[in-house]
Amino acid sequence: MSKKEKLTEITQETRIVRHKYPARVSHWFLVIAFFMTMFTGVAFFFPDFSWLHEILGTPQLARAVHPITGIIMFIAFIIMAFIYAHHNIPERNDIRWLKGIKEVLKGNEHSVAYNGKYNLGQKMLFWTLILAMVTLLVTGLIMWRKYFSDYFSVTTLRIAILLHSASAFALFTGILVHMYMAFWVKGSIRGMVEGWVTVRWAKKHHPKWYREEVLPELEKEIEANKNAK
């Protein structure tokens, strides 16, 4: 909700907080680190993309940057995971979203689901990304030649490379889905850039979150402002 003026009534255009500042900062650190890590990683695995190394100057520099940005990406994601984990626990109510998946894909999610802060698709993506991130970190450390790879057998390294590649693919696919959904649902990007959405947006896309969490807080703020007069 807007902090620039006192709230006296709730309208369709009333602004409400969707993402607080720490979450937004972590998110954009994650975005930057993700692209840096992805570009350098793709260049290692696919020779046709070796030209991406030139963005950083040399393959040696890219190889040095890749694990560092990977760790930054992991830290940023874990911060966000702690912030949002309690909103991503699957609930019995989420089955409505799954049963109405055809309407969801048509853009009629609001007519078949009663979503909390995140719908079932977002929750599934959240836990998939956690699994991918943890696997990438562990296998990446095993593969890190400068510090750790000498302590592991060739077989272990090969398994780590395989799991690292599979997890990277899962992460990349998940992020693409996330980006598509952000552009598809108008107002979502503004929520992560500026931190707020409107009451209209919340009612349409996440009515359970609005009615059970947001609305009581708005009503408390209105009551407090009335008593302050």
Solvent accessible surface area in square Angstrom, and as a share of the most:
residue,aa,sasa,rsa
1,M,37,0.17
2,S,39,0.25
3,K,164,0.69
4,K,191,0.81
5,E,132,0.59
6,K,140,0.59
7,L,24,0.12
8,T,75,0.43
9,E,111,0.50
10,I,55,0.28
11,T,63,0.36
12,Q,70,0.31
13,E,99,0.44
14,T,15,0.09
15,R,106,0.39
16,I,1,0.00
17,V,58,0.34
18,R,11,0.04
19,H,18,0.08
20,K,145,0.62
21,Y,149,0.57
22,P,80,0.50
23,A,1,0.01
24,R,46,0.17
25,V,53,0.31
26,S,10,0.06
27,H,18,0.08
28,W,101,0.35
29,F,120,0.50
30,L,15,0.08
31,V,41,0.23
32,I,114,0.58
33,A,5,0.04
34,F,10,0.04
35,F,67,0.28
36,M,63,0.28
37,T,15,0.09
38,M,34,0.15
39,F,80,0.33
40,T,6,0.04
41,G,10,0.10
42,V,43,0.25
43,A,4,0.03
44,F,56,0.23
45,F,89,0.37
46,F,115,0.48
47,P,109,0.68
48,D,123,0.64
49,F,88,0.37
50,S,54,0.35
51,W,139,0.49
52,L,16,0.08
53,H,15,0.07
54,E,130,0.58
55,I,113,0.58
56,L,42,0.21
57,G,49,0.47
58,T,64,0.37
59,P,69,0.43
60,Q,133,0.59
61,L,86,0.43
62,A,0,0.00
63,R,127,0.46
64,A,59,0.46
65,V,31,0.18
66,H,34,0.15
67,P,26,0.16
68,I,87,0.44
69,T,15,0.09
70,G,17,0.16
71,I,54,0.27
72,I,74,0.37
73,M,8,0.04
74,F,37,0.15
75,I,93,0.47
76,A,6,0.05
77,F,14,0.06
78,I,45,0.23
79,I,80,0.41
80,M,22,0.10
81,A,9,0.07
82,F,165,0.69
83,I,60,0.31
84,Y,15,0.06
85,A,32,0.25
86,H,125,0.56
87,H,34,0.15
88,N,4,0.02
89,I,93,0.47
90,P,80,0.51
91,E,80,0.36
92,R,222,0.81
93,N,31,0.16
94,D,5,0.02
95,I,80,0.41
96,R,115,0.42
97,W,25,0.09
98,L,83,0.41
99,K,163,0.69
100,G,11,0.11
101,I,59,0.30
102,K,156,0.66
103,E,54,0.24
104,V,8,0.05
105,L,126,0.63
106,K,141,0.60
107,G,34,0.33
108,N,56,0.29
109,E,21,0.10
110,H,93,0.42
111,S,77,0.50
112,V,41,0.23
113,A,6,0.05
114,Y,49,0.19
115,N,4,0.02
116,G,11,0.10
117,K,26,0.11
118,Y,22,0.08
119,N,8,0.04
120,L,20,0.10
121,G,23,0.23
122,Q,62,0.28
123,K,4,0.02
124,M,111,0.50
125,L,31,0.16
126,F,22,0.09
127,W,100,0.35
128,T,63,0.37
129,L,15,0.08
130,I,36,0.18
131,L,125,0.62
132,A,5,0.04
133,M,4,0.02
134,V,64,0.37
135,T,30,0.17
136,L,18,0.09
137,L,46,0.23
138,V,77,0.44
139,T,7,0.04
140,G,22,0.21
141,L,63,0.31
142,I,30,0.15
143,M,47,0.21
144,W,44,0.15
145,R,181,0.66
146,K,156,0.66
147,Y,109,0.41
148,F,80,0.33
149,S,11,0.07
150,D,131,0.68
151,Y,177,0.67
152,F,79,0.33
153,S,64,0.41
154,V,93,0.54
155,T,88,0.51
156,T,48,0.28
157,L,40,0.20
158,R,169,0.62
159,I,94,0.48
160,A,3,0.02
161,I,74,0.38
162,L,123,0.61
163,L,83,0.41
164,H,21,0.10
165,S,40,0.26
166,A,59,0.46
167,S,13,0.09
168,A,43,0.33
169,F,144,0.60
170,A,37,0.29
171,L,6,0.03
172,F,76,0.32
173,T,56,0.32
174,G,6,0.06
175,I,21,0.11
176,L,85,0.42
177,V,74,0.42
178,H,80,0.36
179,M,70,0.31
180,Y,141,0.53
181,M,59,0.26
182,A,23,0.18
183,F,145,0.61
184,W,100,0.35
185,V,27,0.16
186,K,183,0.77
187,G,15,0.14
188,S,29,0.18
189,I,65,0.33
190,R,82,0.30
191,G,1,0.01
192,M,22,0.10
193,V,78,0.45
194,E,94,0.42
195,G,4,0.04
196,W,39,0.14
197,V,1,0.00
198,T,15,0.08
199,V,0,0.00
200,R,128,0.47
201,W,22,0.08
202,A,0,0.00
203,K,77,0.33
204,K,94,0.40
205,H,29,0.13
206,H,8,0.04
207,P,12,0.07
208,K,38,0.16
209,W,12,0.04
210,Y,7,0.03
211,R,134,0.49
212,E,98,0.44
213,E,80,0.36
214,V,13,0.07
215,L,47,0.23
216,P,48,0.30
217,E,86,0.39
218,L,0,0.00
219,E,92,0.41
220,K,131,0.55
221,E,34,0.15
222,I,20,0.10
223,E,95,0.43
224,A,57,0.44
225,N,19,0.10
226,K,116,0.49
227,N,112,0.58
228,A,73,0.56
229,K,188,0.80
